[in-house]
Structure formats: C-alpha cells, structure tokens
Amino acid sequence: MLKGLLLSKTFYFNLITGVLAVLALPEVVAIIPLEYLPVIGLFTAIGNIVLRTITNLPLNEKTSLLE
C-alpha cells in the first residue's frame, strides 16, 4: 500500500463517503430518510471534483512527506 495514501484528502473524503453509504442500509434508513441519498451523492461528486482540482502530487510522491 502506498504510504502517500495516508496524506490524501481524497482518500479520507471517499472513506467518509463509504461510511455514509453503509449508513444507507435498511437498518439505518429509519434514521436517515432515503430522500437524502441524492443529496449525499451530489456532495460526494462535488467534493471529489474539488479535491481533484487541488491535488498537486501523485500518491507515490507524498511518501517523502512522511519521512
């Protein structure tokens, strides 16, 4: 695994998005209504676009920042 992944904002953003997707399971839908899922998807797309525009290093070059 690339050490630079730990410094990636996009990685953490997508990790949080994955957690939100799990929260859409039927057991959790009683708390978070289904009508919010399109909004979560929209914020995910916009968030990924924003993070990609501010990315300036590939993951394999970020490893030098950890050392």
N, C-alpha and C positions, 0 to 999 in steps of 0.2 A: 504494500500500500504506500502511496506517496505521502511523505511527511508534510508536504505543502498543503495537503487536503485540510489539515488542522487549522490552517490560516485562511481558508477560503470562506468568504462571506456567502457565496453562492451555495456551498455545501451546507452550511448551517441553516440557511434560508430554506433549502429543499428538505432538510431533515425536519424542520418545524412543519413544513407543508405536509410531509408524510405523516407526522403525528396527527395533524388535523384531518387527514384522510381516514386514519384509523378511527378518529372520533366520529366519523360519519357512519360507523357500523350501527346496525339496528338497535343495539343496546344503548347507544349514546344519542340516537336521533330524538329520543324523548326529551333530551335536554337542549340539543341544537337542532332546530327545525330544518327540514330539507330545503326550504326556500332560500336558505343562506348558502347552500353549496355553490350556486353560480357566482355569487359574490366572492367566495373564497377562491374559486378558480380564477376569477378576474384579477384579484390581488396577487395571486401566485404568478400569473403571466406577466403582469406589470412589474412585480418585484424582480423576476428573473431578467427581464429586459433591462431594468435599471442596473442591476448588479453586473450584467454582461457589458454594459457601456462603461462602467468604471473599472473593469478588470484591466490590469496593465501587465500582469505577469502570468505565464503558464504555471501550473502547479509544480512542475519539476524545478522551476527556478525559485520558488518560495521556500524550498528546503534550506537554502543558505541563511534565511532569516531566523531559522530555529537554532542554528549552531552558534 
